Amino acid sequence: MPRKPTFLKKSVYCTGILILVLLLFTTGCCKNELKDASGSTRRIGLMITPRGLNDKGFNDYAYDGLKQAEKKFNIEGVVIEPSTMQDHEASLRFFAGQKFDAIIVVGVGFNEAIRKVAAEHPGLQFFVIDSEIDEGNIRGIYFREDEGAYLCGYLAARMSKTGKIGFIGGVKIPVIERFATGYRNGALAAVNSTEVVEQFVAEDYTGFNSPEKASEMALDMYRTGCDIVFPAAGASGLGVISAAVKSRGQVIGVDMNQDSLAPGLVLTSMLKRVDLVVESIISNICEGKNPATIKRSYGIADGVIGLTDFQLSSKVVGDALISELASVRKAIIDGTIKTGVTGR
């Protein structure tokens, strides 16, 4: 078990798990100064997915949120990275034993591991981003991805010259199916003759970290008539952007602003501002709020889901369509437009 580091970053091994530890220190304070009876600063743990940092997606956004909170509040943040998807439970158990005040877990596939570890640590609060689990000391946070995906489908259908567009999901699970439903319905609302081809990278969670396989799938879509492809596949999506560059096809980024990865070919990116959610969770902890009252569902109206500003693609997309998309966005917020996903 590593001693408390006095440096910024260190990778260590513990019970076969690659653990990336990042210590963040601040001098600010929040309403309750985040101090317990002993006067020590509270500690916030962030467990990311095995893709690690620099994934240009979910993990980086979550880490950005922790860094932003670190600037505002007197907290100590630590990041842990499981080396594989199979290491969730052992990683969580290691993390839970480090005397954190709360642990924020990012990504899908953690629920059963969290249930086991949370039961062993009833005094420790877990927040799970991208999960609907809500029981005991576990609070799930989820998103209305279908809203942003609807805008992406609308854009793709209006931009397509072939009338055929693609969707590549990481794994066929509810969160990715929400992306697919929103994308499909947005496309059909824009041009009802649009053909939407849907494929999934894998049957397990490796589908979120298989960029080479996703690239081959995207290349095949481009070869067979799809001129725009939208991935919702984590790091696998980088392979789709690579395929767009190779084929000179068009693509839509996801999670973070990926427009600069292939300027002009990436029409926009569907943002999923995990950074804002992580910062909000920590802010609520600072204010001493009951975890059961912390907001669980985020969408376009919250400023968490949306599209980028077309700064690098405005000449390709055109002002008229950008304005049209703004109207569609407003209609989703006021309920005039339904994405096809209900109960969220």
C-alpha positions in Angstrom: 0.0 0.0 0.0 1.6 3.3 -1.1 2.3 6.0 1.5 0.6 9.3 0.9 2.5 10.9 -2.0 3.9 14.4 -1.7 4.2 14.8 -5.5 1.7 15.6 -8.2 1.5 12.3 -10.0 2.5 8.7 -9.4 1.6 5.3 -10.9 1.9 2.3 -8.5 0.7 -1.3 -8.5 -1.4 -2.7 -5.8 -2.8 -6.3 -5.9 -2.2 -6.4 -9.6 -4.1 -3.1 -10.3 -2.5 -0.2 -12.1 -3.4 2.8 -10.0 -2.9 6.3 -11.2 -2.8 8.6 -8.3 -3.1 12.4 -8.7 -3.0 14.5 -5.6 -4.6 17.9 -5.9 -4.1 20.6 -3.3 -5.9 23.9 -2.9 -5.9 26.9 -0.5 -9.5 27.9 -0.9 -12.5 27.0 1.3 -16.1 26.3 1.0 -19.1 26.9 3.3 -18.2 24.2 5.8 -14.5 24.3 5.0 -14.7 20.5 4.3 -13.0 19.7 7.6 -13.9 17.0 10.1 -13.5 17.1 13.9 -9.8 16.4 13.7 -9.3 19.5 11.4 -8.1 17.5 8.4 -9.2 18.4 4.9 -11.7 16.1 3.4 -10.6 13.8 0.6 -12.5 13.2 -2.7 -11.8 10.1 -4.7 -12.4 9.9 -8.5 -12.3 6.5 -10.1 -12.1 6.7 -13.9 -12.3 4.0 -16.6 -9.4 1.8 -17.8 -9.0 4.1 -20.8 -7.1 6.4 -18.5 -6.5 10.1 -18.8 -5.8 11.7 -22.2 -8.7 9.8 -23.7 -10.1 13.0 -25.1 -13.4 12.1 -23.6 -15.2 11.0 -20.4 -12.1 10.5 -18.2 -10.5 13.8 -19.2 -13.8 15.7 -18.6 -14.2 14.1 -15.1 -10.6 15.0 -14.2 -11.2 18.6 -15.4 -14.2 18.8 -13.1 -12.1 17.6 -10.2 -9.4 20.2 -11.0 -12.0 23.0 -11.2 -13.4 22.0 -7.8 -9.9 21.8 -6.5 -9.4 25.5 -7.4 -12.6 26.5 -5.6 -12.7 24.4 -2.5 -10.3 23.2 0.1 -10.2 19.6 -1.0 -7.7 16.9 -1.7 -8.6 14.9 -4.8 -7.2 11.5 -5.8 -7.7 9.7 -9.1 -7.6 6.0 -9.5 -7.4 4.1 -12.8 -8.2 0.4 -13.0 -5.9 -1.4 -15.4 -8.8 -3.5 -16.9 -12.6 -3.6 -16.8 -12.2 -6.7 -14.5 -10.4 -4.8 -11.8 -13.4 -2.6 -10.8 -14.1 -4.4 -7.5 -10.5 -4.6 -6.3 -9.8 -1.0 -7.3 -12.9 0.2 -5.5 -12.0 -1.8 -2.4 -8.5 -0.4 -2.4 -9.9 3.1 -2.9 -12.5 2.7 -0.1 -9.8 1.7 2.3 -8.0 5.0 1.9 -10.3 7.0 4.1 -12.1 9.2 1.6 -15.1 11.2 2.4 -16.8 10.5 -0.9 -15.9 8.5 -4.1 -17.0 9.5 -7.5 -17.1 6.7 -10.1 -17.2 7.4 -13.8 -18.5 5.2 -16.5 -20.7 2.1 -17.1 -20.1 -1.4 -15.9 -19.3 -0.6 -12.2 -22.7 -1.2 -10.6 -22.3 -4.7 -9.1 -18.8 -4.0 -7.9 -20.0 -0.7 -6.3 -22.9 -2.5 -4.5 -20.5 -5.0 -2.9 -17.9 -2.4 -1.8 -20.5 0.1 -0.7 -22.1 -2.5 1.5 -18.7 -3.0 3.2 -18.3 0.7 3.8 -21.8 2.0 4.8 -20.3 5.3 6.0 -18.7 6.1 2.7 -20.8 7.9 0.0 -20.5 6.8 -3.6 -21.6 8.8 -6.6 -21.8 6.9 -9.9 -21.8 9.0 -13.1 -23.6 7.4 -16.0 -25.7 5.1 -13.8 -29.3 5.0 -12.5 -28.5 3.1 -9.4 -29.8 4.8 -6.3 -29.7 2.9 -3.1 -28.2 3.2 0.3 -25.0 5.1 0.2 -24.9 5.0 -3.7 -26.2 7.9 -5.7 -26.4 7.4 -9.5 -26.1 10.4 -11.9 -27.4 10.0 -15.4 -27.9 12.0 -18.6 -30.5 12.6 -21.3 -28.1 11.8 -24.1 -30.9 11.3 -26.5 -31.5 15.1 -26.5 -28.0 15.8 -27.9 -28.0 12.8 -30.1 -31.3 14.0 -31.6 -29.5 17.2 -32.7 -26.7 15.2 -34.1 -29.1 13.0 -36.2 -30.9 16.1 -37.4 -27.6 17.7 -38.5 -26.4 14.5 -40.1 -29.6 14.0 -42.2 -29.6 17.6 -43.3 -25.9 17.5 -44.3 -25.9 14.0 -45.9 -25.6 13.9 -49.7 -26.2 10.2 -49.9 -29.2 10.0 -47.6 -27.3 7.3 -45.6 -25.7 8.0 -42.3 -24.1 5.7 -39.7 -24.1 5.2 -35.9 -21.4 3.2 -34.1 -22.1 2.4 -30.4 -19.6 0.9 -28.1 -21.8 -1.8 -26.6 -25.6 -2.4 -26.9 -26.6 -1.2 -23.4 -29.3 1.2 -22.4 -27.1 4.4 -22.3 -25.9 3.7 -25.8 -29.3 2.8 -27.1 -30.5 6.2 -25.9 -27.9 7.7 -28.1 -29.0 5.6 -31.0 -32.7 6.3 -30.5 -32.1 10.1 -30.4 -29.8 10.1 -33.4 -32.2 8.0 -35.5 -35.3 10.0 -34.6 -33.5 13.3 -35.1 -32.4 12.2 -38.6 -35.9 11.0 -39.6 -37.4 14.2 -38.3 -35.1 16.2 -40.5 -35.3 14.0 -43.6 -37.7 11.1 -43.3 -36.2 9.1 -46.1 -32.8 9.0 -44.3 -31.3 5.5 -43.9 -29.6 5.1 -40.5 -27.1 2.2 -40.3 -26.4 1.1 -36.7 -23.6 -1.1 -35.5 -21.9 -1.9 -32.2 -18.2 -2.4 -31.6 -18.4 -5.4 -29.2 -20.7 -7.4 -26.9 -18.8 -6.4 -23.8 -17.2 -3.3 -22.4 -14.1 -3.6 -24.6 -16.3 -1.9 -27.2 -15.5 1.4 -25.5 -11.7 1.0 -25.9 -11.2 -0.6 -29.4 -10.4 2.3 -31.7 -8.9 0.0 -34.4 -12.0 -2.1 -34.6 -14.2 0.9 -34.7 -12.1 2.4 -37.4 -12.6 -0.6 -39.6 -16.3 -0.5 -39.0 -16.5 3.2 -39.9 -14.4 2.7 -43.0 -16.8 0.0 -44.1 -19.7 2.4 -43.5 -18.0 5.1 -45.6 -17.3 2.6 -48.4 -20.9 1.5 -48.5 -22.5 4.9 -48.8 -22.7 6.5 -45.4 -21.2 9.9 -45.6 -21.5 10.9 -42.0 -20.9 8.7 -38.9 -21.6 9.4 -35.3 -19.9 7.2 -32.7 -21.0 6.8 -29.0 -18.2 4.5 -28.1 -15.8 6.1 -25.7 -12.2 5.9 -26.9 -13.3 3.7 -29.8 -14.7 6.9 -31.3 -11.2 8.2 -31.9 -10.9 5.3 -34.4 -14.0 6.6 -36.2 -12.5 10.0 -36.5 -9.4 8.4 -37.9 -11.5 6.6 -40.5 -13.1 9.8 -41.5 -9.7 11.4 -42.1 -8.7 8.3 -44.2 -11.9 8.3 -46.3 -12.5 12.1 -46.3 -15.9 11.3 -44.8 -17.6 13.4 -42.2 -18.0 12.6 -38.5 -19.6 13.9 -35.3 -17.5 13.8 -32.1 -18.8 12.8 -28.7 -18.4 13.6 -25.0 -15.7 16.3 -25.3 -15.1 18.9 -28.0 -13.3 16.8 -30.6 -13.8 19.3 -33.4 -10.0 20.1 -33.7 -9.1 16.4 -34.2 -10.1 16.7 -37.9 -11.2 20.3 -38.6 -13.9 20.5 -41.2 -14.5 16.8 -41.2 -15.8 16.8 -37.6 -19.0 18.7 -38.1 -19.6 19.2 -34.4 -19.3 17.2 -31.1 -22.0 16.2 -28.8 -20.9 17.4 -25.5 -21.6 15.5 -22.3 -20.2 17.9 -19.6 -19.1 15.4 -17.0 -16.8 18.1 -15.7 -19.7 20.3 -14.6 -21.4 17.3 -12.9 -18.3 16.3 -11.0 -17.8 19.9 -9.9 -21.5 20.2 -8.9 -21.3 17.0 -6.8 -18.2 18.3 -4.9 -19.9 21.7 -4.4 -22.9 20.0 -2.9 -20.7 18.0 -0.6 -19.1 21.3 0.4 -22.5 22.7 1.3 -23.2 19.7 3.4 -26.2 18.6 1.3 -27.9 15.3 1.8 -26.7 13.0 -1.0 -30.3 11.9 -1.6 -31.2 15.5 -2.6 -28.4 15.9 -5.2 -29.6 16.3 -8.8 -29.5 13.0 -10.7 -30.6 13.8 -14.3 -28.9 16.2 -16.7 -29.8 17.3 -20.2 -29.7 20.2 -22.7 -31.6 22.6 -20.4 -28.9 22.1 -17.7 -26.1 23.1 -20.1 -24.6 19.7 -19.7 -25.7 18.1 -23.0 -25.3 20.0 -26.2 -23.3 20.7 -29.4 -20.1 22.6 -29.9 -20.1 26.1 -31.4 -19.2 25.1 -35.0 -16.2 27.4 -34.8 -14.2 25.0 -37.0 -17.0 23.8 -39.3 -19.3 26.8 -39.8 -18.4 27.2 -43.4 -19.2 23.5 -44.0 -22.4 23.4 -42.0 -23.6 26.9 -42.9 -25.4 29.6 -40.9 -28.9 28.6 -41.9 -28.6 25.1 -40.6 -26.8 26.3 -37.4 -29.7 28.6 -36.8 -32.2 25.7 -37.5 -30.4 23.5 -35.0 -30.7 26.3 -32.4 -34.5 26.3 -33.0 -34.6 22.5 -32.6 -32.6 22.7 -29.4 -35.1 25.2 -28.0 -38.0 23.0 -29.0 -36.4 20.0 -27.1 -36.1 22.2 -24.0 -39.7 23.4 -24.1 -41.0 19.9 -24.9 -42.4 20.7 -28.3 -40.0 18.1 -29.8 -39.8 14.6 -28.3 -36.7 12.5 -28.8 -38.5 9.1 -28.5 -36.9 8.3 -25.2 -39.3 8.6 -22.2 -39.2 8.3 -18.4 -36.1 10.4 -17.9 
